[in-house]
Amino acid sequence: MTARRDRRPWTQWTVGLTGVNARPDNPGPGCAVARCLSEAGGFRGRIVGLGYGTLDPGLYHPDDGDGGHLLPYPAAGADALMERLEEILAVEPLDAIIPSLDAELPNFIALQPELARRGVRMVLPGRDQLRSRDKDRLPALCARAGVATPRVRPVTDPGFFERCTAEDEGAWRYPLVVKGVFYDAYVVHEPAEAAYRFGQIARTWGYPVLVQAHVVGEEVNLAALGDGSGALVGPVMMRKQALTEKGKAWAGVAIDDGDLLSAGERLMQALRWNGPLELEMLRDGSGTLHLIEINPRFPAWIYLSHAVGRNLPAALLALQQGVRREDLPLSPPRPGVTFIRHAREIIVSMEEIVSVSMNGSTLPRTLPDPRRRLSA
């Protein structure tokens, strides 16, 4: 299969989106990205969900999607992913893919040259960029960028939690944060609780497990794009107002925070990031911002970017087509715009479920749903 070298605008592309699950305590970003694209001005393309589970709602969404396909789990490796994508491309000529999960990025980075030859566009960081924002490397990155970050250490022995307060002149003090390299983080208050969470994370995500000093403060987030030059493109800032049990935003408000913006600019300059990213930071009682994580993809709250006038998923597609960043349709963001997440049922026929279970794909859809994108 050779690359398709047409001149269609990005508003007519077929776009594949991963991360289309919607777990209440930790939703994937894919459904929010789909909603951004379906409501982007002038978009008349197709939105295709690329899921990992039969019950991922982004495979079936009637308003923000045009069907979908299952992918092998990231642990299966790049070859298995490419084999499945070849099957999908034979029936669904994707123009672009927006990966939305941390664990799958190494596979997509490995496949980027081959997929580009087949006409599938992606904007992704390089391997070194991706590794430099890993949770265990944040102190080195923040030192270069002049940004504060809590102390962090990889742990492979749960006995650490019994002796940690005596190590390094007692620098480790409870409460602590125990977190996985990819996902999950828990605040723990004593050794037994820490060891339990250590085992839980290790069984799910493997080693190492990370321990991080706990910072008490107000959480603020920044989502943006990078074009590889070190510029922070289209930043949208948000303060969390309600959290799930896993600390994910259930409600948030758009803000204009000069200190957060400055930290984002310095971190982007240090990373020279390519693609979407999210900064998670905490402001302590003295006003200092501490970087907690850098997520190498859009956050689940990315629909707020559309609501404030900076539709970042649409801007990403425009960048993929070669639009200059100064020409992107990014209005000044509107502070005070608030989102509140809610759960909603999607009604799916048994025939559709059986099709995904047996064939790995939804039933064929030849045209986008006419109820969608009428106001675009």
C-alpha positions as CSV (number, residue, x, y, z in Angstrom):
1,M,0.0,0.0,0.0
2,T,1.4,3.4,-1.0
3,A,0.8,6.8,0.6
4,R,-2.2,8.7,-0.5
5,R,-0.9,12.0,-1.8
6,D,-4.2,14.0,-2.1
7,R,-4.8,17.6,-1.3
8,R,-7.9,17.2,0.7
9,P,-8.1,19.5,3.8
10,W,-7.9,18.0,7.2
11,T,-11.6,18.8,7.6
12,Q,-12.3,15.9,5.2
13,W,-9.9,13.3,6.7
14,T,-10.7,10.0,8.3
15,V,-9.1,10.1,11.8
16,G,-8.5,7.1,14.1
17,L,-8.6,7.8,17.8
18,T,-7.4,5.5,20.6
19,G,-8.2,5.7,24.3
20,V,-11.9,5.5,23.6
21,N,-12.8,3.9,26.9
22,A,-14.9,5.8,29.5
23,R,-14.3,4.4,32.9
24,P,-15.9,6.7,35.4
25,D,-12.8,6.9,37.7
26,N,-10.2,7.2,35.0
27,P,-11.7,7.9,31.5
28,G,-9.6,7.7,28.4
29,P,-9.2,11.0,26.4
30,G,-10.4,9.5,23.1
31,C,-14.1,10.2,23.4
32,A,-13.3,13.9,24.4
33,V,-11.0,14.2,21.4
34,A,-13.7,12.8,19.1
35,R,-16.2,15.4,20.5
36,C,-13.7,18.2,19.8
37,L,-13.3,17.1,16.2
38,S,-17.0,16.4,15.6
39,E,-17.8,20.0,16.7
40,A,-14.8,21.7,15.0
41,G,-15.9,24.3,12.5
42,G,-16.2,22.8,9.0
43,F,-15.3,19.2,9.9
44,R,-16.9,16.8,7.5
45,G,-14.5,13.8,7.9
46,R,-14.9,10.5,9.6
47,I,-14.0,9.7,13.2
48,V,-13.0,6.1,13.9
49,G,-12.6,4.6,17.3
50,L,-9.6,2.3,17.9
51,G,-10.3,0.5,21.1
52,Y,-8.9,-2.3,23.3
53,G,-12.1,-3.6,24.8
54,T,-15.5,-4.7,23.3
55,L,-17.3,-2.3,25.6
56,D,-15.3,0.8,24.8
57,P,-18.0,3.3,24.1
58,G,-16.0,5.2,21.5
59,L,-16.4,2.3,19.2
60,Y,-20.2,2.8,19.0
61,H,-20.8,6.5,19.7
62,P,-23.7,7.7,17.5
63,D,-22.9,11.4,17.6
64,D,-19.1,11.7,17.7
65,G,-18.0,8.6,15.8
66,D,-18.3,6.5,12.7
67,G,-17.6,3.0,14.0
68,G,-14.4,1.5,15.2
69,H,-12.0,-1.4,15.4
70,L,-10.2,-3.3,18.2
71,L,-6.4,-3.1,18.5
72,P,-4.1,-5.6,20.3
73,Y,-3.0,-4.5,23.8
74,P,0.2,-2.5,23.8
75,A,2.1,-5.3,25.5
76,A,1.7,-7.4,22.3
77,G,4.3,-5.1,20.7
78,A,4.7,-3.0,17.5
79,D,4.6,-5.9,15.1
80,A,1.2,-7.1,16.4
81,L,-0.1,-3.5,16.2
82,M,1.2,-3.1,12.6
83,E,-0.4,-6.4,11.6
84,R,-3.8,-5.3,12.9
85,L,-3.5,-1.8,11.4
86,E,-2.8,-3.3,8.0
87,E,-6.1,-5.2,8.3
88,I,-7.9,-2.0,9.3
89,L,-6.3,0.1,6.6
90,A,-7.6,-2.4,4.0
91,V,-11.2,-1.4,4.9
92,E,-10.7,2.0,6.5
93,P,-8.2,4.3,4.8
94,L,-7.1,6.4,7.7
95,D,-5.6,9.8,7.0
96,A,-4.4,10.3,10.6
97,I,-4.2,8.6,14.0
98,I,-4.2,10.5,17.3
99,P,-2.9,8.1,20.0
100,S,-4.3,9.0,23.4
101,L,-2.8,6.5,25.9
102,D,0.7,6.6,27.4
103,A,1.4,2.8,27.2
104,E,0.8,2.6,23.4
105,L,3.1,5.5,22.4
106,P,6.3,3.5,22.1
107,N,4.6,1.2,19.5
108,F,3.2,4.0,17.5
109,I,6.6,5.8,17.5
110,A,8.2,2.7,16.2
111,L,5.6,2.4,13.4
112,Q,5.5,6.1,12.5
113,P,7.8,5.9,9.4
114,E,5.9,2.9,8.0
115,L,2.5,4.4,8.6
116,A,3.7,7.6,7.0
117,R,4.6,5.7,3.9
118,R,1.0,4.4,3.9
119,G,-0.4,7.9,4.1
120,V,-1.3,7.8,7.8
121,R,-0.2,11.0,9.6
122,M,0.8,11.2,13.3
123,V,2.4,14.0,15.4
124,L,4.5,12.2,18.1
125,P,7.5,12.9,20.3
126,G,10.8,11.1,19.6
127,R,11.8,8.2,21.9
128,D,14.3,10.4,23.8
129,Q,11.6,13.1,24.3
130,L,9.2,10.5,25.6
131,R,11.7,9.0,28.0
132,S,12.9,12.4,29.3
133,R,9.4,13.1,30.8
134,D,9.1,9.8,32.5
135,K,8.1,10.1,36.1
136,D,11.5,9.0,37.4
137,R,13.3,11.5,35.2
138,L,11.2,14.6,36.1
139,P,13.8,15.9,38.6
140,A,16.5,16.1,35.9
141,L,14.1,17.8,33.4
142,C,12.8,20.2,36.0
143,A,16.4,21.2,37.0
144,R,17.0,22.2,33.4
145,A,13.8,24.1,33.1
146,G,14.0,25.8,36.5
147,V,10.7,24.2,37.7
148,A,10.1,22.6,41.2
149,T,9.1,19.0,41.4
150,P,8.6,16.6,44.4
151,R,11.4,14.1,45.1
152,V,10.8,10.7,43.4
153,R,12.5,7.3,43.6
154,P,12.0,4.0,41.9
155,V,11.2,1.1,44.3
156,T,11.4,-2.6,43.7
157,D,11.3,-3.9,47.3
158,P,8.2,-3.2,49.5
159,G,10.4,-3.3,52.5
160,F,11.5,0.2,51.6
161,F,8.3,1.5,53.1
162,E,9.2,0.2,56.6
163,R,12.7,1.7,56.6
164,C,12.2,4.8,54.4
165,T,11.8,7.3,57.2
166,A,15.3,6.4,58.5
167,E,17.0,6.7,55.1
168,D,18.7,9.8,53.8
169,E,18.4,11.5,57.2
170,G,14.7,10.9,57.4
171,A,13.9,12.8,54.1
172,W,11.1,10.4,53.3
173,R,8.1,11.2,55.6
174,Y,4.5,10.0,55.4
175,P,2.2,10.6,53.7
176,L,3.8,9.5,50.5
177,V,2.5,9.0,47.0
178,V,2.9,5.5,45.5
179,K,2.5,5.5,41.7
180,G,3.0,3.4,38.6
181,V,5.3,4.3,35.7
182,F,2.3,4.6,33.4
183,Y,-0.9,5.0,35.5
184,D,-2.3,5.0,39.0
185,A,-1.2,7.0,42.0
186,Y,-2.2,6.6,45.7
187,V,-1.5,8.7,48.7
188,V,-0.5,6.4,51.6
189,H,-0.1,7.2,55.3
190,E,1.7,4.2,56.8
191,P,4.0,1.3,55.7
192,A,1.3,-1.4,55.5
193,E,-0.9,0.7,53.2
194,A,2.1,1.7,51.1
195,A,3.1,-2.0,50.7
196,Y,-0.4,-2.9,49.7
197,R,-0.6,-0.2,47.0
198,F,3.0,-1.2,45.9
199,G,1.8,-4.7,45.2
200,Q,-1.4,-3.6,43.5
201,I,0.5,-1.3,41.1
202,A,3.3,-3.9,40.5
203,R,0.8,-6.6,39.6
204,T,-1.0,-4.3,37.1
205,W,1.8,-2.3,35.6
206,G,5.0,-4.1,36.5
207,Y,8.2,-2.6,38.0
208,P,9.6,-0.3,39.0
209,V,7.0,1.3,41.3
210,L,7.7,4.9,42.1
211,V,7.5,6.7,45.5
212,Q,7.1,10.4,45.5
213,A,7.1,13.0,48.2
214,H,3.6,14.3,48.9
215,V,2.8,17.9,48.2
216,V,-0.3,19.5,49.6
217,G,-1.8,22.1,47.3
218,E,-4.2,23.2,44.6
219,E,-3.9,21.2,41.4
220,V,-3.7,23.1,38.1
221,N,-3.3,21.6,34.7
222,L,-2.1,22.9,31.3
223,A,-2.8,21.3,27.9
224,A,-1.0,22.4,24.8
225,L,0.7,21.3,21.5
226,G,4.3,21.3,20.7
227,D,5.7,21.5,17.1
228,G,9.2,20.4,17.9
229,S,10.6,23.9,18.0
230,G,10.2,24.5,21.8
231,A,7.2,26.7,21.4
232,L,4.1,26.2,23.6
233,V,1.2,26.2,21.1
234,G,-2.3,27.0,22.2
235,P,-2.0,26.5,25.9
236,V,-5.3,25.9,27.8
237,M,-5.2,26.1,31.6
238,M,-7.6,24.5,34.1
239,R,-8.0,24.2,37.9
240,K,-9.6,21.0,39.2
241,Q,-12.8,21.5,41.2
242,A,-14.0,18.0,41.8
243,L,-12.0,14.7,41.7
244,T,-12.6,11.0,41.1
245,E,-11.3,8.5,43.6
246,K,-8.1,8.3,41.4
247,G,-7.7,12.1,41.4
248,K,-9.0,12.7,37.9
249,A,-10.9,15.8,37.1
250,W,-14.7,15.4,37.4
251,A,-15.2,19.2,37.2
252,G,-12.8,22.0,36.4
253,V,-12.7,25.7,35.5
254,A,-10.6,27.4,32.8
255,I,-8.1,29.8,34.3
256,D,-5.5,32.4,33.3
257,D,-2.4,31.7,35.4
258,G,0.8,33.5,34.5
259,D,3.0,31.3,36.7
260,L,1.6,28.1,35.2
261,L,2.0,29.5,31.7
262,S,5.7,30.5,32.4
263,A,6.4,27.0,33.8
264,G,4.8,25.5,30.7
265,E,7.0,27.6,28.4
266,R,10.2,26.7,30.2
267,L,9.3,23.0,30.2
268,M,8.4,23.0,26.5
269,Q,11.6,24.8,25.7
270,A,13.6,22.1,27.6
271,L,11.7,19.2,26.0
272,R,11.2,20.6,22.4
273,W,8.1,18.5,22.4
274,N,6.3,17.3,19.3
275,G,2.6,16.6,19.7
276,P,0.0,17.1,22.5
277,L,0.9,17.1,26.2
278,E,-0.6,17.9,29.6
279,L,1.2,19.3,32.6
280,E,-0.1,18.4,36.0
281,M,1.1,20.8,38.7
282,L,0.4,21.6,42.4
283,R,0.6,25.0,44.0
284,D,1.6,24.7,47.6
285,G,0.8,27.0,50.5
286,S,3.7,29.3,49.7
287,G,2.6,29.7,46.0
288,T,5.3,27.5,44.5
289,L,4.2,25.3,41.6
290,H,5.5,21.7,41.6
291,L,5.4,19.6,38.5
292,I,3.7,16.2,39.3
293,E,3.5,14.6,35.9
294,I,3.8,15.3,32.2
295,N,1.2,13.3,30.2
296,P,2.4,12.7,26.6
297,R,-1.1,13.1,25.1
298,F,-4.3,15.0,25.3
299,P,-6.1,14.8,28.8
300,A,-9.6,13.5,29.3
301,W,-10.8,17.1,29.9
302,I,-9.6,18.3,26.5
303,Y,-13.2,19.1,25.4
304,L,-12.7,22.2,27.6
305,S,-10.3,23.5,24.9
306,H,-13.1,23.6,22.4
307,A,-15.3,25.3,24.9
308,V,-12.8,28.2,25.6
309,G,-12.1,28.7,21.8
310,R,-8.9,26.7,21.4
311,N,-9.9,23.4,19.9
312,L,-6.5,21.6,20.3
313,P,-7.4,18.3,18.6
314,A,-8.5,20.3,15.5
315,A,-5.4,22.4,15.7
316,L,-3.3,19.2,15.8
317,L,-4.8,18.0,12.5
318,A,-4.1,21.4,11.0
319,L,-0.5,21.2,12.1
320,Q,-0.3,17.7,10.5
321,Q,-1.4,19.3,7.2
322,G,1.4,21.9,7.4
323,V,-0.6,24.9,8.7
324,R,1.8,27.3,10.4
325,R,1.3,27.7,14.1
326,E,0.6,31.4,13.8
327,D,-2.2,30.6,11.4
328,L,-4.0,28.0,13.6
329,P,-7.6,28.8,14.5
330,L,-6.8,29.4,18.2
331,S,-8.8,32.2,19.8
332,P,-7.8,33.8,23.2
333,P,-9.0,31.4,25.8
334,R,-12.0,32.4,28.0
335,P,-11.2,32.0,31.8
336,G,-14.2,31.0,33.9
337,V,-15.6,28.4,31.5
338,T,-16.4,25.4,33.6
339,F,-16.9,21.7,32.7
340,I,-18.8,19.1,34.8
341,R,-18.4,15.5,33.7
342,H,-21.4,13.1,33.7
343,A,-22.1,9.6,32.6
344,R,-24.5,8.8,29.7
345,E,-25.7,5.6,28.3
346,I,-25.1,4.6,24.7
347,I,-27.6,2.1,23.3
348,V,-25.9,-0.5,21.2
349,S,-27.5,-3.4,19.3
350,M,-26.5,-7.0,20.0
351,E,-25.5,-7.3,16.4
352,E,-22.9,-4.5,16.9
353,I,-21.5,-6.1,20.0
354,V,-21.3,-9.5,18.3
355,S,-19.5,-7.9,15.3
356,V,-16.8,-6.4,17.5
357,S,-16.5,-9.5,19.6
358,M,-16.2,-11.8,16.6
359,N,-14.6,-9.6,13.9
360,G,-12.8,-6.9,15.9
361,S,-14.8,-4.2,14.1
362,T,-18.2,-2.5,14.2
363,L,-20.7,-3.0,11.5
364,P,-19.8,-1.1,8.3
365,R,-21.0,2.6,8.2
366,T,-20.7,4.2,4.8
367,L,-21.6,7.8,5.8
368,P,-21.3,9.9,9.0
369,D,-24.4,10.1,11.1
370,P,-26.6,12.9,9.7
371,R,-27.4,14.2,13.2
372,R,-23.8,15.1,13.7
373,R,-21.8,18.2,12.6
374,L,-24.8,20.0,11.2
375,S,-23.8,23.2,13.0
376,A,-20.1,23.0,12.0
